[in-house]
Amino acid sequence: MPSPAPPALLWRKSSRSGSDPTSNCVELAAIQPAIAVRDSKHPDGPALRLSPTAFRSLLQALQGP
């Protein structure tokens, strides 16, 4: 018997992204125990799947010193 399809992901975009469709935005979704990251302009494109540790490292690198 095939396994059921996974539930649809709840993608969230930063409130700071604005409504301009040409802006550079990413969306996040929780995929326990990981975090998925995708380009908001290409919602059907690929998504990165990051562990919580890798996601924290990414945020720290983006925020800078």
N, C-alpha and C positions, 0 to 999 in steps of 0.2 A: 504494500500500500504506500503511495507517495506521501511524503511529509507535507503538511499544510504550508502554504505560502507565508513568508514572514510578514508581519504587519507593516504597513506603510510607515516610513520614517517621518518624524516630526522635525522638519528643517526650520532652523531659526536664523534670522539675519539680524545683525546689530542695528539698534535703533539709530546709531550714528551714520549708518549707510546712506540714508536719504532715499529719495524716490527717483533719482536720476538713473535711468537704465544703462547709461554708459559709465557709471562709476565702478571702481574696482572694489567688489564686495565678495565676501565668502559667506557661506551658510554652514551651520553646524548641526549635527544630529547625534543623539546618544545611541550607541549600539553597544550595549553592555557586553564586555567591560571596556569598550573602546569609544572613540569619538570620531565621527566621519566629518570630513571637510570637503566642500565642493565650491566651485565657481558659481555664483548666483546667476550669471548671464548664460550659463550652460547647464541647467539643472538635469539634463539627460546625459551629460558627459560623465567622465570618471570622477570618483570621489576618493580621497585619501582616507585610510583607516589608521588612526593613531592610538597608541596606548595612552593612558592618562599621563604617564611619565614623559612620553614623547611630546604630547600636547603641551604640557607645562614648559618643557624645554623650548618648544616653538614660540610660545607666548613670551617667554623671557628673552629670547633672541630678537623678537620683533620689537619689544619695548626698549631694548638697548640698556646701556649702563645708567 
